[in-house]
Amino acid sequence: MMDSVNRSAVTPSKSKLARTFAKVLHIRALTGGTQKHKFTENVKDDAVKNDVAKSELLKKAQFKSFDDEDEKLRQKAATEAFLAKLFANISAVKAAYAQLQFAQSPYNPDGIQCADELVVSELKNLSELKQCFVKKQLDEYSPETTQILAEIQEQKSVLKTYDIMGKKLDSQLKLKESEIMFLRETLIEANKENKLLEKRLNSSGPVSALDNLHFSSLSPSHFIMFLRQTIRSIRSFVRLLSKEMLAAGWNLDAAASSIEPDIEFLKANDICYAFESFVCREMFDGFNYPNFSISTEPLPEQKKRPRLFFDRFMELRSVKPADYLAWKPKSTFARFCRAKYLKLIHPKIEESIFGNVNQRNILNSAEYPESTFFSTFSEMAKRIWLLHCLAFSFDPVAAVFQVSRGCRFSDVYMESVNEEAFLSWDGSPETEPTVGFTVVPGFKIGKTVVQCQVYLC
């Protein structure tokens, strides 16, 4: 009983104390937990604030960097636009200066004044650009548009410059063409004068040494002098004949090979010697006979013949062949011209050159053509006829000779027309050049020998 009372009496007291102690602990626990939570929240708030500040600073730094980059890009674009305007202005100055030069030649006072004003205007624009650059007043509002417009202006100025250069070159071309025309006219006049002088030299124009020629003073030197004139006349006709044949479609190489077969010409132009050989062979045929054996008229005795032929020489020497043929159409010289032309000029050649054989028909009717071709032929025929008369004025008579193919070359009787033939000769008989054909015959006047002209091969 005692024990139960005592336990009951002690238990409430202990329980109250325990409850009081529990309350105290509970209150302290509650008080201490709240403060810790508040501290944690404060720390978190400060970190967030710091992060926000850092983010703001970072954003500001990024925006500043972007602004700097944009500023650099704007400055670069403005600089490029300025340079484009500068190059456009320089191109405009060049175009204006080109226009000024073009106006000076040929002289154009209005064009010069206009171009000068344009040059001054463009230089002022260039000066303004310089001031803008110095003051750093570049176009920063629309640099792209400015640059495009400047490039367009530059291209326009370049095209204008090229256009002016084209006009200048065209003007120079016209000037050159006019100079060429003038030179051609001068050349034509010079050729006419040369032909006139050549005709005078080869026909009626006497050489001073023959002006006062007398029968008593006749010598081989006179014959040699007249022979040189005759050769020039022959070559003039050969050039004309070759030119006409070439224009008519003839193969001159084949023609030369038919005249002198099996001859290897050392140079392409050497075929002219074949034509000259053919003309001389036909024209000098019968030279050693009085009147070329084309006339049966009686001749005086041998002692009087030299004087007769000398008088014929003096009669025809200063007269043009056309005038003499019209004056004496039935003379021995007229018959000589007719016979030699019909023999020298083949009908096929005449027809190919002229398209007909009218000149042959005219000659066969005892008349004489008035063509340039026959005029050149008659000049040559006259020289050969006069040389024939001069040959028969000597006593003994001057005789013609020629050399056969394959003969050894001799300085006494021959003169080479192609000296280069000796270049391949090494001194041995095997390589020694020989005569291919005689180009111009030689002559013997008493003891005087006039060398014949030969082609060596």
VMD Tcl script that draws the C-alpha trace (Angstrom):
set ca {
  {0.00 0.00 0.00}
  {2.84 2.21 0.94}
  {4.60 1.57 -2.18}
  {1.66 2.32 -4.32}
  {1.00 5.59 -2.58}
  {4.51 6.71 -2.86}
  {4.69 5.91 -6.55}
  {1.50 7.78 -7.11}
  {2.70 10.74 -5.15}
  {6.02 10.95 -6.94}
  {4.81 10.39 -10.44}
  {2.89 13.65 -11.04}
  {5.83 15.67 -9.85}
  {8.18 13.94 -12.17}
  {5.73 14.16 -15.00}
  {5.29 17.91 -14.50}
  {8.98 18.46 -14.44}
  {9.45 16.41 -17.50}
  {6.79 18.31 -19.27}
  {8.33 21.60 -18.22}
  {11.73 20.53 -19.38}
  {10.31 19.29 -22.67}
  {8.59 22.63 -23.23}
  {11.82 24.47 -22.59}
  {13.66 22.25 -24.98}
  {10.91 22.57 -27.51}
  {10.93 26.35 -27.31}
  {14.67 26.52 -27.62}
  {14.54 24.17 -30.48}
  {11.98 26.29 -32.18}
  {13.91 29.47 -31.50}
  {17.20 28.11 -32.75}
  {15.75 26.57 -36.05}
  {14.14 29.78 -37.24}
  {17.33 31.80 -37.01}
  {19.26 29.20 -38.97}
  {16.70 29.23 -41.77}
  {16.76 32.99 -41.98}
  {20.54 33.01 -42.28}
  {20.46 30.51 -45.11}
  {17.95 32.58 -46.99}
  {20.08 35.69 -46.58}
  {23.11 33.92 -47.98}
  {21.12 32.71 -50.94}
  {19.82 36.21 -51.66}
  {23.32 37.66 -51.65}
  {24.54 35.02 -54.13}
  {21.66 35.73 -56.46}
  {22.34 39.41 -56.25}
  {25.98 38.81 -57.05}
  {25.07 36.61 -60.00}
  {22.71 39.23 -61.34}
  {25.37 41.88 -60.98}
  {27.89 39.73 -62.71}
  {25.37 38.99 -65.48}
  {24.65 42.68 -65.90}
  {28.35 43.47 -66.07}
  {28.85 40.69 -68.61}
  {25.96 41.93 -70.68}
  {27.30 45.44 -70.56}
  {30.73 44.18 -71.62}
  {29.21 42.20 -74.46}
  {27.12 45.15 -75.61}
  {30.20 47.36 -75.47}
  {32.14 44.82 -77.53}
  {29.32 44.65 -80.06}
  {29.20 48.43 -80.25}
  {32.95 48.62 -80.83}
  {32.70 46.00 -83.59}
  {29.83 47.85 -85.22}
  {31.79 51.07 -85.02}
  {34.76 49.44 -86.72}
  {32.52 48.04 -89.44}
  {30.93 51.45 -89.96}
  {34.34 53.09 -90.20}
  {35.55 50.44 -92.62}
  {32.48 50.84 -94.81}
  {32.84 54.64 -94.72}
  {36.54 54.35 -95.65}
  {35.76 52.01 -98.54}
  {33.04 54.35 -99.76}
  {35.48 57.26 -99.57}
  {38.12 55.34 -101.52}
  {35.51 54.41 -104.13}
  {34.60 58.10 -104.50}
  {38.32 58.95 -104.71}
  {38.98 56.42 -107.50}
  {35.84 57.53 -109.30}
  {37.00 61.12 -109.16}
  {40.50 60.19 -110.40}
  {38.95 58.29 -113.32}
  {36.84 61.36 -114.08}
  {39.99 63.52 -114.10}
  {41.67 61.09 -116.51}
  {38.63 61.08 -118.79}
  {38.51 64.88 -118.80}
  {42.24 65.10 -119.55}
  {41.88 62.57 -122.36}
  {39.08 64.70 -123.78}
  {41.36 67.75 -123.55}
  {44.13 65.96 -125.45}
  {41.72 64.75 -128.11}
  {40.47 68.30 -128.67}
  {44.01 69.54 -129.28}
  {44.66 67.37 -132.35}
  {43.03 68.31 -134.61}
  {42.76 71.74 -133.00}
  {39.25 72.40 -131.66}
  {39.05 75.61 -129.57}
  {35.50 74.98 -128.31}
  {36.35 71.40 -127.40}
  {39.52 72.55 -125.62}
  {37.60 75.12 -123.53}
  {34.91 72.61 -122.59}
  {37.45 69.94 -121.66}
  {39.52 72.46 -119.68}
  {36.50 73.47 -117.61}
  {35.72 69.82 -116.98}
  {39.29 69.14 -115.79}
  {39.14 72.11 -113.40}
  {35.77 70.94 -112.05}
  {37.03 67.42 -111.41}
  {40.17 68.75 -109.71}
  {37.96 70.84 -107.41}
  {36.00 67.72 -106.52}
  {39.26 65.97 -105.76}
  {40.30 68.86 -103.51}
  {36.98 68.66 -101.65}
  {37.52 64.97 -101.06}
  {40.94 65.77 -99.61}
  {39.43 68.27 -97.18}
  {36.80 65.75 -96.13}
  {39.48 63.19 -95.41}
  {41.56 65.67 -93.42}
  {38.51 66.72 -91.35}
  {37.39 63.07 -91.10}
  {34.01 63.96 -92.53}
  {33.33 60.62 -94.11}
  {29.91 59.45 -95.23}
  {28.77 57.13 -92.44}
  {25.03 57.15 -93.12}
  {24.77 55.16 -96.36}
  {28.30 54.01 -97.33}
  {27.05 51.03 -99.32}
  {24.96 53.24 -101.59}
  {27.79 55.76 -101.88}
  {30.23 53.01 -102.81}
  {27.96 51.54 -105.49}
  {27.27 54.96 -107.00}
  {30.99 55.75 -106.98}
  {31.84 52.48 -108.71}
  {29.18 53.19 -111.34}
  {30.64 56.66 -111.86}
  {34.14 55.19 -112.13}
  {33.02 52.72 -114.79}
  {31.34 55.54 -116.73}
  {34.56 57.56 -116.63}
  {36.60 54.54 -117.75}
  {34.20 53.91 -120.65}
  {34.40 57.59 -121.58}
  {38.21 57.38 -121.58}
  {38.14 54.29 -123.79}
  {35.66 55.98 -126.12}
  {37.95 59.00 -126.47}
  {40.96 56.72 -127.03}
  {38.97 54.86 -129.70}
  {38.15 58.13 -131.44}
  {41.79 59.19 -131.21}
  {42.98 55.88 -132.69}
  {40.37 56.16 -135.42}
  {41.61 59.66 -136.19}
  {45.20 58.41 -136.30}
  {44.12 55.56 -138.57}
  {42.49 57.98 -140.98}
  {45.65 60.10 -140.89}
  {47.79 57.05 -141.67}
  {45.44 56.06 -144.48}
  {45.71 59.52 -145.97}
  {49.50 59.31 -145.69}
  {49.44 55.92 -147.39}
  {47.28 57.30 -150.20}
  {49.67 60.23 -150.59}
  {52.69 57.92 -150.65}
  {50.97 55.67 -153.18}
  {50.27 58.64 -155.41}
  {53.88 59.73 -154.97}
  {55.05 56.21 -155.84}
  {52.82 56.15 -158.93}
  {54.20 59.49 -160.04}
  {57.76 58.32 -159.37}
  {57.12 55.13 -161.36}
  {55.71 57.18 -164.21}
  {58.76 59.41 -164.17}
  {61.03 56.37 -164.04}
  {59.23 54.78 -166.97}
  {59.44 58.05 -168.87}
  {63.15 58.29 -168.16}
  {63.58 54.64 -169.07}
  {61.75 55.16 -172.35}
  {63.86 58.18 -173.10}
  {66.97 56.22 -172.25}
  {65.97 53.12 -174.20}
  {64.36 54.82 -177.18}
  {64.67 58.31 -178.52}
  {66.67 59.77 -175.68}
  {70.25 59.78 -176.94}
  {73.18 59.30 -174.64}
  {75.50 62.28 -174.54}
  {78.40 60.23 -175.91}
  {76.30 59.46 -179.01}
  {74.92 62.97 -179.53}
  {77.71 64.08 -181.83}
  {78.55 60.66 -183.21}
  {80.15 60.72 -186.64}
  {80.90 57.86 -188.97}
  {84.60 58.67 -188.98}
  {84.82 58.51 -185.17}
  {82.81 55.28 -184.73}
  {84.55 52.86 -182.36}
  {83.75 49.62 -180.47}
  {83.13 51.67 -177.29}
  {80.09 53.26 -179.00}
  {78.77 49.81 -179.85}
  {79.28 48.59 -176.27}
  {77.53 51.66 -174.90}
  {74.54 51.15 -177.16}
  {74.47 47.42 -176.36}
  {73.98 48.21 -172.65}
  {71.01 50.40 -173.50}
  {69.62 47.62 -175.67}
  {69.91 45.08 -172.85}
  {68.00 47.41 -170.52}
  {65.25 47.70 -173.11}
  {65.12 43.90 -173.51}
  {64.77 43.42 -169.75}
  {61.98 46.00 -169.58}
  {60.02 44.02 -172.14}
  {60.78 40.71 -170.37}
  {59.42 42.13 -167.10}
  {56.24 43.27 -168.85}
  {55.80 39.92 -170.62}
  {56.31 37.96 -167.38}
  {53.88 40.20 -165.53}
  {51.20 39.81 -168.19}
  {51.66 36.04 -168.36}
  {51.45 35.73 -164.57}
  {48.26 37.81 -164.54}
  {46.84 35.57 -167.27}
  {47.38 32.48 -165.11}
  {50.55 31.10 -166.66}
  {52.88 28.93 -164.57}
  {56.13 30.82 -165.04}
  {58.23 28.03 -163.54}
  {56.82 25.54 -166.03}
  {57.28 28.04 -168.86}
  {60.92 28.63 -167.85}
  {61.50 24.85 -167.73}
  {60.07 24.48 -171.24}
  {62.42 27.23 -172.50}
  {65.52 25.84 -170.78}
  {64.83 22.19 -169.84}
  {66.85 20.32 -167.21}
  {68.15 23.52 -165.63}
  {68.11 23.81 -161.83}
  {67.82 27.49 -161.01}
  {69.78 28.49 -157.94}
  {67.16 31.06 -156.91}
  {63.46 31.35 -157.64}
  {63.85 34.73 -159.33}
  {66.45 33.32 -161.72}
  {63.67 32.08 -164.04}
  {63.64 35.59 -165.51}
  {66.95 34.73 -167.21}
  {65.20 31.93 -169.09}
  {62.65 34.38 -170.51}
  {65.42 36.86 -171.31}
  {67.34 34.09 -173.09}
  {64.26 33.20 -175.15}
  {63.61 36.82 -176.17}
  {67.26 37.39 -177.12}
  {67.43 34.13 -179.05}
  {64.39 35.05 -181.14}
  {65.19 38.75 -181.57}
  {68.90 38.26 -182.47}
  {68.19 35.41 -184.85}
  {69.59 36.49 -188.24}
  {71.64 39.32 -186.67}
  {74.74 38.43 -188.72}
  {72.82 38.88 -191.99}
  {72.09 42.29 -193.51}
  {68.56 43.40 -192.57}
  {68.14 40.13 -190.63}
  {67.46 38.45 -194.00}
  {63.87 39.72 -193.93}
  {64.28 42.05 -196.90}
  {65.27 41.32 -200.46}
  {66.05 44.90 -201.30}
  {69.35 45.30 -203.10}
  {72.34 46.56 -201.14}
  {75.22 48.66 -202.39}
  {78.67 47.22 -202.81}
  {80.53 46.05 -199.73}
  {82.60 49.20 -199.33}
  {79.51 51.44 -199.22}
  {77.44 49.31 -196.86}
  {78.95 50.59 -193.58}
  {77.95 54.13 -194.47}
  {74.46 53.01 -195.50}
  {73.81 51.25 -192.21}
  {75.30 54.13 -190.20}
  {72.93 56.55 -191.92}
  {70.01 54.24 -191.07}
  {71.20 54.24 -187.45}
  {71.28 58.04 -187.31}
  {67.89 58.32 -189.04}
  {65.98 56.13 -186.58}
  {67.96 56.82 -183.40}
  {66.15 60.02 -182.34}
  {62.67 59.05 -183.59}
  {60.02 57.24 -181.58}
  {59.22 53.83 -183.08}
  {55.47 54.54 -183.28}
  {56.15 57.73 -185.23}
  {58.60 55.97 -187.52}
  {56.17 53.10 -188.21}
  {53.45 55.62 -189.05}
  {55.88 57.54 -191.23}
  {57.33 54.52 -193.03}
  {54.94 51.59 -192.54}
  {56.62 49.57 -195.32}
  {60.23 50.22 -194.31}
  {62.69 47.45 -193.51}
  {62.41 48.30 -189.81}
  {58.60 48.02 -190.04}
  {58.88 44.57 -191.62}
  {61.42 43.62 -188.94}
  {58.98 44.61 -186.16}
  {56.14 42.67 -187.75}
  {58.18 39.52 -188.37}
  {59.77 39.44 -184.90}
  {56.51 40.05 -183.04}
  {54.70 37.26 -184.89}
  {57.60 34.92 -184.17}
  {58.22 35.91 -180.55}
  {54.64 36.16 -179.27}
  {52.80 32.88 -179.74}
  {49.06 33.16 -180.54}
  {48.21 31.27 -177.32}
  {50.20 33.73 -175.26}
  {48.55 36.71 -176.94}
  {45.07 35.25 -176.56}
  {45.63 34.41 -172.89}
  {46.91 37.92 -172.17}
  {44.43 39.97 -174.19}
  {41.57 37.52 -174.69}
  {42.00 37.74 -178.46}
  {44.61 37.90 -181.23}
  {43.68 41.34 -182.50}
  {47.26 42.57 -182.42}
  {48.36 39.77 -184.74}
  {45.46 40.54 -187.05}
  {46.39 44.22 -187.11}
  {50.02 43.40 -187.94}
  {48.97 40.96 -190.67}
  {46.95 43.78 -192.25}
  {50.14 45.90 -192.53}
  {49.11 48.14 -189.63}
  {50.51 48.50 -186.14}
  {48.75 48.23 -182.74}
  {48.67 51.16 -180.37}
  {48.71 49.11 -177.17}
  {51.19 49.56 -174.34}
  {52.39 46.01 -174.86}
  {53.27 46.57 -178.53}
  {54.74 49.98 -177.70}
  {57.19 48.34 -175.25}
  {57.96 45.64 -177.79}
  {58.62 48.19 -180.56}
  {60.98 50.11 -178.26}
  {62.99 46.93 -177.72}
  {62.84 46.07 -181.44}
  {64.09 49.52 -182.31}
  {67.12 49.16 -180.02}
  {68.02 45.77 -181.47}
  {67.54 47.05 -185.02}
  {69.77 50.06 -184.32}
  {72.39 47.77 -182.76}
  {72.25 45.71 -185.96}
  {72.75 48.84 -188.07}
  {75.64 49.90 -185.84}
  {77.23 46.43 -186.15}
  {77.13 46.66 -189.96}
  {78.66 50.14 -189.79}
  {81.99 48.53 -188.90}
  {84.41 47.00 -191.32}
  {84.76 44.14 -190.67}
  {81.17 43.75 -189.49}
  {80.54 43.09 -185.79}
  {79.44 39.47 -185.40}
  {77.20 37.95 -182.74}
  {78.01 34.71 -180.90}
  {76.66 32.60 -178.06}
  {77.93 29.71 -175.94}
  {76.51 26.19 -175.91}
  {75.34 24.38 -172.79}
  {78.01 22.50 -170.88}
  {80.94 24.70 -171.95}
  {83.54 25.64 -169.38}
  {83.36 29.19 -168.14}
  {85.86 31.65 -169.65}
  {86.38 35.20 -168.43}
  {87.46 36.24 -171.91}
  {84.22 35.38 -173.69}
  {81.70 35.15 -170.88}
  {80.17 37.11 -168.04}
  {78.15 35.28 -165.40}
  {74.73 36.60 -164.36}
  {74.77 34.39 -161.24}
  {78.12 34.71 -159.50}
  {76.83 32.64 -156.57}
  {77.39 29.54 -158.74}
  {81.09 29.79 -157.86}
  {80.41 29.54 -154.12}
  {80.03 25.76 -154.29}
  {83.21 25.29 -156.37}
  {86.11 23.80 -154.40}
  {88.60 24.15 -157.28}
  {88.18 20.64 -158.64}
  {86.98 19.98 -162.22}
  {84.04 17.96 -160.88}
  {82.49 20.92 -159.06}
  {83.47 23.60 -161.56}
  {80.32 25.42 -162.78}
  {79.53 25.14 -166.49}
  {77.32 27.10 -168.85}
  {73.63 26.29 -168.53}
  {72.49 28.63 -171.29}
  {73.36 31.95 -172.91}
  {71.23 34.83 -171.65}
  {72.53 37.67 -173.85}
  {74.77 36.95 -176.85}
  {78.29 38.33 -177.16}
  {79.88 40.22 -180.06}
  {83.19 40.37 -181.86}
  {84.17 43.72 -183.35}
  {87.46 43.16 -185.07}
  {89.82 42.19 -182.29}
  {87.48 43.45 -179.58}
  {85.38 40.85 -177.78}
  {82.17 41.87 -175.98}
  {81.42 39.13 -173.45}
  {78.19 37.21 -173.67}
  {76.12 36.84 -170.49}
  {75.60 33.25 -169.37}
  {73.75 31.40 -166.61}
  {75.96 28.89 -164.79}
  {74.85 25.70 -163.15}
}
mol new
graphics top color blue
foreach p $ca { graphics top sphere $p radius 0.5 }
foreach p [lrange $ca 0 end-1] q [lrange $ca 1 end] { graphics top cylinder $p $q radius 0.2 }
display resetview
